[in-house]
Amino acid sequence: MAKDVTTYTLKQALAARVEDHIEIAVEAADGTKFKIRATPDQLDALTGDLESILDGDDAEDAA
């Protein structure tokens, strides 16, 4: 990961549709709050990535 990236531990996240995009409100464990704006297509791609990661974890647990 690049040195100029800050990593936060997720406390909670909420999503809502706002006009033509989705907003994800994020709160980190240290209290930092921010919003991410994304298109439905971007979130579809992210969902696919997350499903692949979680499916891989399930396969490792079954082995």
Biopython code that builds the backbone (N, CA, C, O; Angstrom):
import numpy as np
from Bio.PDB.StructureBuilder import StructureBuilder

atoms = [
    (1, "MET", "N", (0.847, -1.170, 0.000)),
    (1, "MET", "CA", (0.000, 0.000, 0.000)),
    (1, "MET", "C", (0.898, 1.241, 0.000)),
    (1, "MET", "O", (1.981, 1.233, 0.585)),
    (2, "ALA", "N", (0.450, 2.276, -0.642)),
    (2, "ALA", "CA", (1.232, 3.504, -0.749)),
    (2, "ALA", "C", (1.407, 4.155, 0.621)),
    (2, "ALA", "O", (0.555, 4.023, 1.499)),
    (3, "LYS", "N", (2.529, 4.862, 0.789)),
    (3, "LYS", "CA", (2.816, 5.506, 2.065)),
    (3, "LYS", "C", (1.862, 6.653, 2.382)),
    (3, "LYS", "O", (1.694, 7.001, 3.551)),
    (4, "ASP", "N", (1.236, 7.244, 1.372)),
    (4, "ASP", "CA", (0.348, 8.385, 1.603)),
    (4, "ASP", "C", (-1.101, 7.977, 1.861)),
    (4, "ASP", "O", (-2.003, 8.811, 1.789)),
    (5, "VAL", "N", (-1.325, 6.705, 2.159)),
    (5, "VAL", "CA", (-2.675, 6.205, 2.432)),
    (5, "VAL", "C", (-2.818, 5.977, 3.927)),
    (5, "VAL", "O", (-1.950, 5.371, 4.556)),
    (6, "THR", "N", (-3.917, 6.464, 4.493)),
    (6, "THR", "CA", (-4.208, 6.246, 5.899)),
    (6, "THR", "C", (-5.178, 5.083, 6.023)),
    (6, "THR", "O", (-6.185, 5.029, 5.318)),
    (7, "THR", "N", (-4.876, 4.166, 6.909)),
    (7, "THR", "CA", (-5.738, 3.010, 7.139)),
    (7, "THR", "C", (-6.530, 3.238, 8.414)),
    (7, "THR", "O", (-5.973, 3.601, 9.450)),
    (8, "TYR", "N", (-7.847, 3.019, 8.326)),
    (8, "TYR", "CA", (-8.730, 3.166, 9.471)),
    (8, "TYR", "C", (-9.390, 1.831, 9.759)),
    (8, "TYR", "O", (-9.626, 1.042, 8.844)),
    (9, "THR", "N", (-9.689, 1.574, 11.025)),
    (9, "THR", "CA", (-10.470, 0.402, 11.408)),
    (9, "THR", "C", (-11.936, 0.818, 11.430)),
    (9, "THR", "O", (-12.313, 1.783, 12.096)),
    (10, "LEU", "N", (-12.752, 0.075, 10.695)),
    (10, "LEU", "CA", (-14.162, 0.409, 10.548)),
    (10, "LEU", "C", (-14.922, 0.211, 11.854)),
    (10, "LEU", "O", (-14.827, -0.840, 12.487)),
    (11, "LYS", "N", (-15.672, 1.229, 12.246)),
    (11, "LYS", "CA", (-16.594, 1.113, 13.381)),
    (11, "LYS", "C", (-17.989, 0.819, 12.846)),
    (11, "LYS", "O", (-18.660, -0.105, 13.307)),
    (12, "GLN", "N", (-18.424, 1.623, 11.859)),
    (12, "GLN", "CA", (-19.725, 1.384, 11.235)),
    (12, "GLN", "C", (-19.783, 2.074, 9.879)),
    (12, "GLN", "O", (-19.036, 3.011, 9.599)),
    (13, "ALA", "N", (-20.689, 1.583, 9.053)),
    (13, "ALA", "CA", (-20.904, 2.185, 7.739)),
    (13, "ALA", "C", (-22.383, 2.057, 7.398)),
    (13, "ALA", "O", (-23.008, 1.029, 7.657)),
    (14, "LEU", "N", (-22.923, 3.106, 6.820)),
    (14, "LEU", "CA", (-24.318, 3.143, 6.393)),
    (14, "LEU", "C", (-24.370, 3.614, 4.950)),
    (14, "LEU", "O", (-23.565, 4.452, 4.545)),
    (15, "ALA", "N", (-25.296, 3.095, 4.177)),
    (15, "ALA", "CA", (-25.404, 3.475, 2.769)),
    (15, "ALA", "C", (-26.783, 4.039, 2.475)),
    (15, "ALA", "O", (-27.779, 3.642, 3.080)),
    (16, "ALA", "N", (-26.821, 4.989, 1.517)),
    (16, "ALA", "CA", (-28.086, 5.580, 1.082)),
    (16, "ALA", "C", (-27.958, 6.019, -0.369)),
    (16, "ALA", "O", (-26.887, 6.435, -0.813)),
    (17, "ARG", "N", (-29.068, 5.923, -1.106)),
    (17, "ARG", "CA", (-29.097, 6.432, -2.473)),
    (17, "ARG", "C", (-29.388, 7.926, -2.404)),
    (17, "ARG", "O", (-30.327, 8.346, -1.727)),
    (18, "VAL", "N", (-28.598, 8.720, -3.091)),
    (18, "VAL", "CA", (-28.770, 10.167, -3.157)),
    (18, "VAL", "C", (-28.716, 10.551, -4.629)),
    (18, "VAL", "O", (-27.658, 10.522, -5.256)),
    (19, "GLU", "N", (-29.876, 10.912, -5.166)),
    (19, "GLU", "CA", (-30.001, 11.258, -6.586)),
    (19, "GLU", "C", (-29.453, 10.125, -7.458)),
    (19, "GLU", "O", (-30.006, 9.026, -7.462)),
    (20, "ASP", "N", (-28.366, 10.387, -8.198)),
    (20, "ASP", "CA", (-27.870, 9.394, -9.156)),
    (20, "ASP", "C", (-26.680, 8.590, -8.644)),
    (20, "ASP", "O", (-26.028, 7.893, -9.422)),
    (21, "HIS", "N", (-26.383, 8.678, -7.326)),
    (21, "HIS", "CA", (-25.239, 7.946, -6.793)),
    (21, "HIS", "C", (-25.593, 7.361, -5.419)),
    (21, "HIS", "O", (-26.661, 7.620, -4.866)),
    (22, "ILE", "N", (-24.672, 6.577, -4.900)),
    (22, "ILE", "CA", (-24.815, 5.992, -3.578)),
    (22, "ILE", "C", (-23.806, 6.680, -2.665)),
    (22, "ILE", "O", (-22.664, 6.907, -3.065)),
    (23, "GLU", "N", (-24.215, 7.012, -1.452)),
    (23, "GLU", "CA", (-23.292, 7.552, -0.459)),
    (23, "GLU", "C", (-23.141, 6.541, 0.665)),
    (23, "GLU", "O", (-24.127, 6.014, 1.181)),
    (24, "ILE", "N", (-21.898, 6.277, 1.037)),
    (24, "ILE", "CA", (-21.602, 5.414, 2.165)),
    (24, "ILE", "C", (-20.976, 6.291, 3.245)),
    (24, "ILE", "O", (-19.882, 6.827, 3.066)),
    (25, "ALA", "N", (-21.673, 6.429, 4.352)),
    (25, "ALA", "CA", (-21.160, 7.196, 5.488)),
    (25, "ALA", "C", (-20.373, 6.227, 6.360)),
    (25, "ALA", "O", (-20.881, 5.180, 6.763)),
    (26, "VAL", "N", (-19.130, 6.590, 6.645)),
    (26, "VAL", "CA", (-18.221, 5.703, 7.366)),
    (26, "VAL", "C", (-17.762, 6.388, 8.649)),
    (26, "VAL", "O", (-17.449, 7.579, 8.661)),
    (27, "GLU", "N", (-17.729, 5.614, 9.717)),
    (27, "GLU", "CA", (-17.113, 6.086, 10.956)),
    (27, "GLU", "C", (-16.022, 5.091, 11.324)),
    (27, "GLU", "O", (-16.257, 3.884, 11.383)),
    (28, "ALA", "N", (-14.830, 5.613, 11.569)),
    (28, "ALA", "CA", (-13.702, 4.781, 11.965)),
    (28, "ALA", "C", (-13.671, 4.646, 13.484)),
    (28, "ALA", "O", (-14.304, 5.419, 14.203)),
    (29, "ALA", "N", (-12.932, 3.663, 13.953)),
    (29, "ALA", "CA", (-12.830, 3.406, 15.389)),
    (29, "ALA", "C", (-12.282, 4.609, 16.152)),
    (29, "ALA", "O", (-12.597, 4.793, 17.328)),
    (30, "ASP", "N", (-11.459, 5.435, 15.487)),
    (30, "ASP", "CA", (-10.889, 6.607, 16.162)),
    (30, "ASP", "C", (-11.809, 7.830, 16.114)),
    (30, "ASP", "O", (-11.432, 8.909, 16.571)),
    (31, "GLY", "N", (-13.029, 7.660, 15.556)),
    (31, "GLY", "CA", (-13.987, 8.750, 15.486)),
    (31, "GLY", "C", (-13.978, 9.521, 14.176)),
    (31, "GLY", "O", (-14.850, 10.360, 13.953)),
    (32, "THR", "N", (-13.010, 9.253, 13.306)),
    (32, "THR", "CA", (-12.970, 9.909, 11.998)),
    (32, "THR", "C", (-14.223, 9.536, 11.218)),
    (32, "THR", "O", (-14.596, 8.365, 11.158)),
    (33, "LYS", "N", (-14.871, 10.533, 10.620)),
    (33, "LYS", "CA", (-16.078, 10.300, 9.828)),
    (33, "LYS", "C", (-15.872, 10.861, 8.435)),
    (33, "LYS", "O", (-15.294, 11.935, 8.266)),
    (34, "PHE", "N", (-16.350, 10.124, 7.429)),
    (34, "PHE", "CA", (-16.271, 10.607, 6.060)),
    (34, "PHE", "C", (-17.324, 9.902, 5.226)),
    (34, "PHE", "O", (-17.906, 8.903, 5.650)),
    (35, "LYS", "N", (-17.565, 10.441, 4.022)),
    (35, "LYS", "CA", (-18.511, 9.835, 3.087)),
    (35, "LYS", "C", (-17.797, 9.469, 1.810)),
    (35, "LYS", "O", (-16.867, 10.148, 1.374)),
    (36, "ILE", "N", (-18.250, 8.386, 1.222)),
    (36, "ILE", "CA", (-17.758, 7.932, -0.075)),
    (36, "ILE", "C", (-18.939, 8.017, -1.029)),
    (36, "ILE", "O", (-20.019, 7.506, -0.735)),
    (37, "ARG", "N", (-18.735, 8.660, -2.168)),
    (37, "ARG", "CA", (-19.763, 8.703, -3.216)),
    (37, "ARG", "C", (-19.341, 7.764, -4.327)),
    (37, "ARG", "O", (-18.193, 7.790, -4.771)),
    (38, "ALA", "N", (-20.274, 6.931, -4.775)),
    (38, "ALA", "CA", (-19.959, 5.956, -5.810)),
    (38, "ALA", "C", (-21.166, 5.746, -6.704)),
    (38, "ALA", "O", (-22.310, 5.945, -6.293)),
    (39, "THR", "N", (-20.889, 5.340, -7.935)),
    (39, "THR", "CA", (-21.969, 4.979, -8.849)),
    (39, "THR", "C", (-22.387, 3.533, -8.554)),
    (39, "THR", "O", (-21.621, 2.764, -7.974)),
    (40, "PRO", "N", (-23.592, 3.179, -8.955)),
    (40, "PRO", "CA", (-24.002, 1.782, -8.786)),
    (40, "PRO", "C", (-23.013, 0.807, -9.459)),
    (40, "PRO", "O", (-22.758, -0.270, -8.920)),
    (41, "ASP", "N", (-22.461, 1.167, -10.617)),
    (41, "ASP", "CA", (-21.502, 0.284, -11.291)),
    (41, "ASP", "C", (-20.238, 0.098, -10.459)),
    (41, "ASP", "O", (-19.702, -1.008, -10.388)),
    (42, "GLN", "N", (-19.760, 1.163, -9.831)),
    (42, "GLN", "CA", (-18.574, 1.045, -8.982)),
    (42, "GLN", "C", (-18.853, 0.128, -7.799)),
    (42, "GLN", "O", (-17.997, -0.670, -7.417)),
    (43, "LEU", "N", (-20.039, 0.234, -7.221)),
    (43, "LEU", "CA", (-20.378, -0.614, -6.082)),
    (43, "LEU", "C", (-20.598, -2.053, -6.501)),
    (43, "LEU", "O", (-20.296, -2.968, -5.734)),
    (44, "ASP", "N", (-21.119, -2.277, -7.705)),
    (44, "ASP", "CA", (-21.233, -3.644, -8.221)),
    (44, "ASP", "C", (-19.853, -4.291, -8.318)),
    (44, "ASP", "O", (-19.679, -5.449, -7.937)),
    (45, "ALA", "N", (-18.878, -3.547, -8.824)),
    (45, "ALA", "CA", (-17.512, -4.071, -8.941)),
    (45, "ALA", "C", (-16.935, -4.357, -7.555)),
    (45, "ALA", "O", (-16.307, -5.395, -7.347)),
    (46, "LEU", "N", (-17.144, -3.448, -6.615)),
    (46, "LEU", "CA", (-16.656, -3.649, -5.248)),
    (46, "LEU", "C", (-17.311, -4.863, -4.610)),
    (46, "LEU", "O", (-16.639, -5.659, -3.953)),
    (47, "THR", "N", (-18.613, -5.009, -4.798)),
    (47, "THR", "CA", (-19.338, -6.154, -4.250)),
    (47, "THR", "C", (-18.766, -7.456, -4.793)),
    (47, "THR", "O", (-18.597, -8.423, -4.050)),
    (48, "GLY", "N", (-18.469, -7.483, -6.088)),
    (48, "GLY", "CA", (-17.869, -8.676, -6.685)),
    (48, "GLY", "C", (-16.527, -8.997, -6.055)),
    (48, "GLY", "O", (-16.235, -10.159, -5.774)),
    (49, "ASP", "N", (-15.709, -7.981, -5.833)),
    (49, "ASP", "CA", (-14.410, -8.189, -5.179)),
    (49, "ASP", "C", (-14.592, -8.751, -3.769)),
    (49, "ASP", "O", (-13.912, -9.700, -3.377)),
    (50, "LEU", "N", (-15.510, -8.160, -3.018)),
    (50, "LEU", "CA", (-15.735, -8.612, -1.645)),
    (50, "LEU", "C", (-16.265, -10.036, -1.604)),
    (50, "LEU", "O", (-15.854, -10.823, -0.751)),
    (51, "GLU", "N", (-17.172, -10.382, -2.513)),
    (51, "GLU", "CA", (-17.692, -11.748, -2.555)),
    (51, "GLU", "C", (-16.579, -12.738, -2.859)),
    (51, "GLU", "O", (-16.537, -13.819, -2.272)),
    (52, "SER", "N", (-15.683, -12.385, -3.764)),
    (52, "SER", "CA", (-14.559, -13.269, -4.086)),
    (52, "SER", "C", (-13.662, -13.474, -2.863)),
    (52, "SER", "O", (-13.221, -14.591, -2.591)),
    (53, "ILE", "N", (-13.400, -12.409, -2.141)),
    (53, "ILE", "CA", (-12.567, -12.503, -0.940)),
    (53, "ILE", "C", (-13.242, -13.380, 0.106)),
    (53, "ILE", "O", (-12.611, -14.266, 0.682)),
    (54, "LEU", "N", (-14.528, -13.131, 0.351)),
    (54, "LEU", "CA", (-15.248, -13.903, 1.365)),
    (54, "LEU", "C", (-15.423, -15.355, 0.945)),
    (54, "LEU", "O", (-15.330, -16.249, 1.787)),
    (55, "ASP", "N", (-15.671, -15.610, -0.325)),
    (55, "ASP", "CA", (-15.779, -16.983, -0.815)),
    (55, "ASP", "C", (-14.447, -17.706, -0.658)),
    (55, "ASP", "O", (-14.422, -18.894, -0.337)),
    (56, "GLY", "N", (-13.345, -17.003, -0.880)),
    (56, "GLY", "CA", (-12.020, -17.586, -0.703)),
    (56, "GLY", "C", (-11.782, -17.934, 0.749)),
    (56, "GLY", "O", (-11.197, -18.976, 1.044)),
    (57, "ASP", "N", (-12.226, -17.078, 1.674)),
    (57, "ASP", "CA", (-12.096, -17.365, 3.104)),
    (57, "ASP", "C", (-12.920, -18.585, 3.483)),
    (57, "ASP", "O", (-12.469, -19.406, 4.283)),
    (58, "ASP", "N", (-14.129, -18.723, 2.921)),
    (58, "ASP", "CA", (-14.969, -19.883, 3.208)),
    (58, "ASP", "C", (-14.320, -21.157, 2.718)),
    (58, "ASP", "O", (-14.377, -22.181, 3.398)),
    (59, "ALA", "N", (-13.701, -21.112, 1.544)),
    (59, "ALA", "CA", (-13.039, -22.299, 0.992)),
    (59, "ALA", "C", (-11.861, -22.697, 1.867)),
    (59, "ALA", "O", (-11.625, -23.887, 2.076)),
    (60, "GLU", "N", (-11.112, -21.716, 2.384)),
    (60, "GLU", "CA", (-9.984, -22.022, 3.263)),
    (60, "GLU", "C", (-10.466, -22.613, 4.582)),
    (60, "GLU", "O", (-9.827, -23.517, 5.120)),
    (61, "ASP", "N", (-11.591, -22.115, 5.115)),
    (61, "ASP", "CA", (-12.127, -22.627, 6.372)),
    (61, "ASP", "C", (-12.596, -24.071, 6.227)),
    (61, "ASP", "O", (-12.488, -24.858, 7.168)),
    (62, "ALA", "N", (-13.123, -24.427, 5.035)),
    (62, "ALA", "CA", (-13.634, -25.773, 4.796)),
    (62, "ALA", "C", (-12.512, -26.781, 4.618)),
    (62, "ALA", "O", (-12.710, -27.978, 4.822)),
    (63, "ALA", "N", (-11.330, -26.298, 4.236)),
    (63, "ALA", "CA", (-10.201, -27.213, 3.970)),
    (63, "ALA", "C", (-9.575, -27.748, 5.233)),
    (63, "ALA", "O", (-8.622, -28.524, 5.168)),
]
sb = StructureBuilder()
sb.init_structure("model")
sb.init_model(0)
sb.init_chain("A")
sb.init_seg("    ")
for serial, (resi, resn, name, xyz) in enumerate(atoms, 1):
    if name == "N":
        sb.init_residue(resn, " ", resi, " ")
    sb.init_atom(name, np.array(xyz, "f"), 0.0, 1.0, " ", f" {name:<3s}", serial, name[0])
structure = sb.get_structure()
